[in-house]
């Protein structure tokens, strides 16, 4: 099975130097990392917390 891929916002794709995070979904969790420091670690959120975050950002 393929490893889930990291994705970042389409608005960040045009400027690779922009401040952005990347997200990937695996094993029922959303993992988030800094797109400029991909080796710097990740934060993992259960589905409910991730959905609450998205709802708050809208």
C-alpha positions as CSV (number, residue, x, y, z in Angstrom):
1,X,0.0,0.0,0.0
2,X,1.3,3.5,-0.9
3,X,2.3,5.9,1.8
4,X,-0.2,8.8,2.1
5,X,1.1,11.9,0.4
6,X,1.5,15.3,2.0
7,X,-0.7,18.1,0.6
8,X,-0.7,21.8,1.0
9,X,-3.2,24.5,0.1
10,X,-3.5,25.3,-3.6
11,X,-3.0,29.0,-2.8
12,X,0.5,28.1,-1.4
13,X,1.6,26.3,-4.5
14,X,2.5,29.4,-6.5
15,X,5.0,30.7,-3.9
16,X,7.2,27.9,-2.5
17,X,8.7,30.4,0.1
18,X,5.3,31.2,1.6
19,X,4.5,30.1,5.2
20,X,2.3,27.1,5.0
21,X,1.6,23.7,6.6
22,X,1.1,20.4,4.9
23,X,-1.4,17.8,5.9
24,X,-1.9,14.1,5.2
25,X,-4.5,11.6,6.3
26,X,-3.5,8.2,7.6
27,X,-5.0,5.7,10.0
28,X,-7.9,7.9,10.8
29,X,-5.7,10.9,11.8
30,X,-4.7,14.2,10.2
31,X,-1.0,14.8,10.5
32,X,0.3,18.4,10.0
33,X,3.8,19.6,9.5
34,X,5.6,22.8,8.5
35,X,6.2,22.9,4.7
36,X,9.6,24.7,5.1
37,X,10.8,22.3,7.8
38,X,9.5,18.9,6.8
39,X,12.0,17.0,9.1
40,X,10.9,19.1,12.1
41,X,8.2,16.8,13.3
42,X,4.4,16.5,13.0
43,X,1.3,17.1,15.0
44,X,-1.4,14.4,14.7
45,X,-5.1,15.1,15.3
46,X,-8.0,12.7,15.7
47,X,-10.9,13.2,13.2
48,X,-13.1,15.2,15.6
49,X,-10.4,17.7,16.5
50,X,-9.4,18.1,12.8
51,X,-13.0,18.7,11.8
52,X,-13.5,21.2,14.6
53,X,-10.3,23.1,13.4
54,X,-11.6,23.2,9.9
55,X,-15.0,24.5,11.0
56,X,-13.4,27.2,13.1
57,X,-11.3,28.4,10.1
58,X,-14.3,29.0,7.9
